[in-house]
Amino acid sequence: MSVRGKQVQNGTYEFDYMRVPDTRTRWQAFRDGLYNKEDGTCCGHPPKKWGITLVFYICFYAGLAALFAICMKGMLATLSDDRPTWILSSSLIGTSPGMGFRPISDNPDERSLIWYSASNATEVRKWTQILDKFLEKYVDSKLLPNGGRNQEICKYTSPVKDGKVCAVPINQWGPCSPSQQYGFNNSSPCIFIKLNRIYGWIPEYYNDTENLPAEMPAELVEYIKTVNASWLNTVWVSCKGDNPHDVENLDNGLKYYPEGHGFPGFYYPYINTPGYLSPVVAVQFLRPTRNQIINVECRAWAKNIEYSSIRTEKKGAVHFELMIDE
């Protein structure tokens, strides 16, 4: 490399650096960039520098991995496989369970609409298969952990024993049982209502027949006043048409399964016992008006279940539409 200089006005020099031109071909420049025999470099660095870099990154990532493992171990030490760390009012879920219904259409545009023709066996089978899938563990206890051996038939007068769970005898629900196609083939479909699980939640029951909510349906009030006192610890369920026109289309009435008009109290609290099944209520719509979309709201009744009828933020209730064609 040659250097030329010239003096400028202030007495300093400017230098022009004239580098030897690179006469290598593109392939030679690329090859030397990967490995240069003359300089003994690989990708521009000698082996020693690559060795130092490799040792540094091994130590750096080993340190990161160790720090991550320590953090994960510390976090997992605070968690339990049996119960959440934060429950009820301390959790994001809160203390008021939401509600859901089944069957739900596979079509994302019709998630709240149950629409079929009772004379079309294919459409009936479509809906009953959705329910079969949802209820398969209710029907066949062998699918549960431990083969469902800790299941027992519960009663209001005999609380469930430790380590045991209550069965939900779907097969004994008459027209709402799988063997009867859940009533879909007779234009009297059964819709299954459920409460979302909240660990440790215990309902505060409306079990005082003299102090029932003013807005509670008269039919449900009359039913509560006639049941055995031991059955009063129930989360009651009621369904109705959303508006007068819908009420008229349900004029033939509803029936509830199991007997009791709600979720029996012996299913609560949920404490993650293996084999636990959430209670469900089957609501049978007895031959509702054909060829009409019927808006339905089902509500759960307990003192510690919040209620809001606003469709975009339903609380303590669930909305769906039912339509049965000829």
C-alpha positions as CSV (number, residue, x, y, z in Angstrom):
1,M,0.0,0.0,0.0
2,S,1.4,3.4,-1.0
3,V,0.8,6.7,0.8
4,R,0.9,10.2,-0.8
5,G,0.7,13.4,1.2
6,K,0.3,17.1,0.4
7,Q,0.7,20.1,2.6
8,V,-2.4,22.2,3.1
9,Q,-2.8,25.8,4.2
10,N,-2.6,25.3,8.0
11,G,0.6,23.3,7.8
12,T,-1.0,19.8,8.2
13,Y,-1.0,17.1,5.7
14,E,-3.8,15.2,4.0
15,F,-3.0,11.6,3.1
16,D,-4.4,9.6,0.2
17,Y,-4.3,5.8,0.9
18,M,-4.0,3.8,-2.2
19,R,-4.9,0.2,-1.6
20,V,-3.7,-2.6,-3.8
21,P,-6.7,-3.6,-6.0
22,D,-8.3,-6.9,-5.3
23,T,-7.9,-9.0,-8.4
24,R,-9.6,-12.1,-7.1
25,T,-12.7,-13.5,-8.9
26,R,-16.0,-13.5,-7.1
27,W,-15.7,-17.2,-6.5
28,Q,-12.2,-16.8,-5.0
29,A,-13.4,-14.0,-2.7
30,F,-16.4,-16.1,-1.6
31,R,-14.1,-19.1,-1.0
32,D,-11.5,-17.1,0.9
33,G,-14.4,-15.6,3.0
34,L,-15.3,-19.1,4.1
35,Y,-11.7,-20.4,4.6
36,N,-8.5,-18.6,3.8
37,K,-5.5,-20.9,3.6
38,E,-3.0,-18.0,3.6
39,D,-4.3,-16.3,6.7
40,G,-5.6,-19.4,8.3
41,T,-9.0,-17.8,9.0
42,C,-12.5,-19.2,8.8
43,C,-15.2,-16.7,8.1
44,G,-12.8,-13.9,8.7
45,H,-11.5,-15.1,12.2
46,P,-8.7,-17.3,13.2
47,P,-9.5,-20.6,15.1
48,K,-8.4,-19.2,18.4
49,K,-10.9,-16.4,18.2
50,W,-13.6,-18.8,17.2
51,G,-12.7,-21.0,20.2
52,I,-12.9,-18.1,22.6
53,T,-16.3,-17.1,21.1
54,L,-17.6,-20.7,21.4
55,V,-16.5,-21.0,25.0
56,F,-18.2,-17.7,25.8
57,Y,-21.5,-18.6,24.3
58,I,-21.5,-22.1,25.9
59,C,-21.0,-20.5,29.3
60,F,-23.6,-17.7,28.5
61,Y,-26.4,-20.0,27.4
62,A,-25.6,-22.6,30.2
63,G,-26.0,-19.7,32.7
64,L,-29.3,-18.7,31.1
65,A,-30.5,-22.3,31.1
66,A,-29.6,-22.7,34.8
67,L,-31.3,-19.5,35.7
68,F,-34.4,-20.5,33.8
69,A,-34.4,-23.9,35.5
70,I,-34.1,-22.3,38.9
71,C,-37.0,-19.9,38.2
72,M,-39.2,-22.8,36.8
73,K,-38.4,-24.9,39.8
74,G,-39.3,-22.1,42.2
75,M,-42.5,-21.4,40.3
76,L,-43.6,-25.0,40.2
77,A,-42.9,-25.4,43.9
78,T,-45.8,-22.9,44.5
79,L,-48.2,-24.9,42.3
80,S,-50.3,-27.9,43.2
81,D,-51.7,-30.6,40.9
82,D,-54.7,-30.9,43.1
83,R,-55.9,-27.3,43.5
84,P,-55.3,-23.8,42.0
85,T,-53.1,-21.4,43.9
86,W,-55.8,-18.7,43.8
87,I,-59.4,-19.6,44.2
88,L,-62.8,-17.9,44.5
89,S,-62.5,-14.2,45.2
90,S,-58.7,-14.3,44.9
91,S,-58.9,-15.7,41.4
92,L,-59.7,-14.1,38.0
93,I,-62.6,-16.5,37.6
94,G,-64.3,-15.1,40.7
95,T,-67.2,-16.6,42.7
96,S,-70.0,-16.6,40.2
97,P,-70.1,-19.5,37.7
98,G,-71.1,-19.0,34.1
99,M,-73.5,-21.2,32.3
100,G,-73.3,-23.2,29.1
101,F,-75.5,-25.4,27.0
102,R,-75.2,-28.5,24.7
103,P,-75.4,-29.4,21.9
104,I,-73.5,-26.6,20.1
105,S,-73.3,-26.5,16.3
106,D,-70.0,-27.0,14.6
107,N,-70.8,-24.1,12.3
108,P,-69.2,-21.0,13.8
109,D,-71.9,-18.8,12.4
110,E,-74.6,-20.8,14.2
111,R,-73.0,-21.4,17.6
112,S,-76.2,-20.5,19.5
113,L,-78.7,-21.9,17.1
114,I,-80.1,-25.4,17.3
115,W,-81.9,-25.9,14.0
116,Y,-83.1,-29.2,12.5
117,S,-86.0,-31.1,11.0
118,A,-87.4,-33.9,13.1
119,S,-88.3,-35.9,9.9
120,N,-84.7,-35.7,8.6
121,A,-82.8,-38.7,10.2
122,T,-79.5,-37.2,9.1
123,E,-80.1,-33.9,10.8
124,V,-81.3,-35.7,14.0
125,R,-78.2,-37.9,14.0
126,K,-76.0,-34.8,13.6
127,W,-77.3,-33.3,16.9
128,T,-77.5,-36.5,18.8
129,Q,-73.9,-37.4,17.9
130,I,-72.8,-34.1,19.4
131,L,-74.6,-34.9,22.6
132,D,-73.2,-38.5,22.6
133,K,-69.7,-37.0,22.4
134,F,-70.4,-34.5,25.2
135,L,-72.0,-37.2,27.5
136,E,-69.8,-40.1,26.7
137,K,-68.1,-40.1,30.2
138,Y,-71.5,-39.7,31.8
139,V,-72.8,-42.8,30.0
140,D,-69.7,-45.0,30.2
141,S,-67.9,-44.5,33.6
142,K,-65.1,-46.7,32.3
143,L,-63.8,-43.7,30.4
144,L,-63.2,-41.9,33.7
145,P,-59.9,-42.0,35.8
146,N,-59.7,-45.3,37.7
147,G,-62.5,-46.6,35.5
148,G,-65.0,-44.6,37.5
149,R,-64.7,-47.0,40.5
150,N,-65.1,-44.2,43.0
151,Q,-68.5,-43.2,41.6
152,E,-71.6,-43.7,43.7
153,I,-75.3,-42.8,43.5
154,C,-75.7,-39.8,45.8
155,K,-78.7,-38.6,47.7
156,Y,-79.6,-35.4,49.5
157,T,-79.8,-37.3,52.8
158,S,-76.3,-39.0,52.5
159,P,-73.4,-36.7,51.5
160,V,-70.7,-38.0,49.3
161,K,-67.9,-39.7,51.1
162,D,-64.3,-38.6,50.9
163,G,-62.6,-39.7,47.7
164,K,-65.9,-40.5,46.1
165,V,-67.8,-38.7,43.3
166,C,-71.5,-38.5,42.5
167,A,-72.7,-40.2,39.3
168,V,-75.0,-38.4,36.9
169,P,-77.4,-41.1,35.7
170,I,-78.2,-39.8,32.2
171,N,-79.5,-43.2,31.2
172,Q,-82.4,-42.9,33.6
173,W,-83.7,-39.6,32.3
174,G,-86.4,-41.1,30.1
175,P,-86.9,-39.1,26.8
176,C,-83.7,-37.2,27.5
177,S,-81.5,-40.4,27.6
178,P,-79.3,-41.5,24.7
179,S,-81.5,-44.5,24.0
180,Q,-84.4,-42.1,23.2
181,Q,-82.2,-39.9,21.0
182,Y,-82.6,-37.1,23.5
183,G,-86.1,-36.4,22.1
184,F,-84.8,-34.9,18.9
185,N,-86.6,-37.5,16.7
186,N,-90.0,-36.6,18.4
187,S,-89.8,-32.8,17.9
188,S,-89.3,-32.5,21.7
189,P,-85.5,-32.0,22.0
190,C,-83.6,-32.1,25.3
191,I,-81.1,-29.3,25.7
192,F,-78.5,-29.9,28.4
193,I,-77.6,-27.0,30.7
194,K,-74.4,-26.9,32.8
195,L,-72.6,-24.6,35.3
196,N,-68.9,-23.9,34.8
197,R,-66.6,-25.4,37.4
198,I,-65.2,-23.2,40.1
199,Y,-62.8,-24.9,42.5
200,G,-64.2,-24.8,46.1
201,W,-67.4,-23.0,45.2
202,I,-70.4,-23.8,47.4
203,P,-73.8,-22.5,46.4
204,E,-75.9,-20.4,48.7
205,Y,-79.2,-21.9,48.1
206,Y,-82.7,-20.4,47.9
207,N,-84.0,-23.0,50.4
208,D,-86.3,-20.8,52.4
209,T,-89.7,-21.1,50.7
210,E,-90.9,-17.9,52.4
211,N,-88.1,-15.8,51.0
212,L,-87.8,-16.5,47.3
213,P,-86.8,-13.8,44.8
214,A,-89.7,-11.8,43.4
215,E,-88.5,-12.3,39.9
216,M,-88.4,-16.1,40.2
217,P,-90.9,-17.7,37.8
218,A,-94.2,-18.6,39.5
219,E,-94.0,-22.2,38.2
220,L,-90.6,-22.7,39.9
221,V,-91.9,-21.0,43.1
222,E,-94.8,-23.4,43.2
223,Y,-92.5,-26.4,42.6
224,I,-90.1,-25.3,45.4
225,K,-92.9,-25.1,47.9
226,T,-94.0,-28.6,47.2
227,V,-90.7,-30.5,47.3
228,N,-89.4,-32.4,50.2
229,A,-87.4,-30.2,52.6
230,S,-84.2,-32.2,52.1
231,W,-84.3,-31.3,48.4
232,L,-84.2,-27.6,49.0
233,N,-80.4,-27.4,48.8
234,T,-80.5,-27.2,45.0
235,V,-79.3,-24.7,42.5
236,W,-82.6,-24.2,40.7
237,V,-82.8,-23.9,36.9
238,S,-85.6,-22.2,34.9
239,C,-85.9,-21.7,31.2
240,K,-88.3,-19.3,29.3
241,G,-88.8,-17.5,26.1
242,D,-86.9,-14.3,25.8
243,N,-90.0,-12.3,24.8
244,P,-93.8,-12.7,24.7
245,H,-93.7,-14.2,21.2
246,D,-91.1,-16.8,22.3
247,V,-93.1,-17.6,25.4
248,E,-96.2,-18.3,23.2
249,N,-94.1,-20.6,21.0
250,L,-93.2,-22.7,24.1
251,D,-96.8,-22.9,25.1
252,N,-96.7,-26.7,25.3
253,G,-94.3,-26.5,28.3
254,L,-91.0,-27.7,29.5
255,K,-89.8,-30.7,31.5
256,Y,-86.6,-30.9,33.6
257,Y,-84.4,-33.9,34.2
258,P,-83.3,-35.1,36.7
259,E,-86.3,-34.8,39.0
260,G,-85.6,-31.7,41.1
261,H,-85.6,-28.8,38.6
262,G,-81.9,-28.0,39.1
263,F,-78.4,-29.0,40.1
264,P,-78.5,-31.0,43.4
265,G,-76.3,-29.6,46.2
266,F,-74.5,-32.9,46.8
267,Y,-72.4,-32.3,43.7
268,Y,-70.7,-29.3,45.4
269,P,-68.1,-28.3,46.1
270,Y,-65.9,-29.2,43.2
271,I,-62.4,-30.1,44.6
272,N,-60.8,-31.8,41.6
273,T,-61.6,-35.3,42.8
274,P,-60.6,-37.8,40.0
275,G,-63.6,-38.9,38.1
276,Y,-65.8,-35.9,39.0
277,L,-68.5,-35.1,36.6
278,S,-70.1,-31.6,36.5
279,P,-73.9,-31.9,37.1
280,V,-76.1,-31.2,34.1
281,V,-79.8,-30.5,33.7
282,A,-81.7,-31.7,30.7
283,V,-84.5,-29.3,29.6
284,Q,-87.0,-30.9,27.3
285,F,-89.0,-28.6,25.1
286,L,-92.4,-30.3,24.5
287,R,-93.2,-29.8,20.8
288,P,-92.5,-26.1,20.4
289,T,-94.0,-24.2,17.5
290,R,-92.5,-25.4,14.2
291,N,-90.7,-23.2,11.6
292,Q,-90.1,-20.5,14.1
293,I,-86.8,-19.3,15.7
294,I,-87.5,-19.4,19.4
295,N,-85.1,-17.4,21.7
296,V,-84.6,-19.1,25.0
297,E,-82.9,-18.0,28.2
298,C,-82.1,-20.5,31.0
299,R,-81.1,-19.1,34.4
300,A,-79.5,-20.6,37.5
301,W,-80.8,-19.6,40.9
302,A,-78.5,-19.3,43.9
303,K,-77.8,-16.3,46.1
304,N,-74.2,-16.2,45.1
305,I,-74.8,-16.4,41.3
306,E,-74.7,-13.0,39.7
307,Y,-77.3,-12.4,37.0
308,S,-77.3,-10.1,34.0
309,S,-79.8,-10.4,31.1
310,I,-77.7,-8.3,28.7
311,R,-76.9,-10.8,25.9
312,T,-73.4,-9.5,25.3
313,E,-72.4,-10.1,28.9
314,K,-74.7,-12.8,30.2
315,K,-74.2,-13.7,33.9
316,G,-75.8,-16.6,35.7
317,A,-77.8,-17.4,32.5
318,V,-77.3,-18.7,29.0
319,H,-79.1,-17.8,25.7
320,F,-79.7,-20.0,22.7
321,E,-82.1,-20.2,19.8
322,L,-84.2,-23.3,18.9
323,M,-85.9,-23.9,15.5
324,I,-87.6,-27.2,14.4
325,D,-88.7,-27.5,10.8
326,E,-91.5,-29.6,9.5
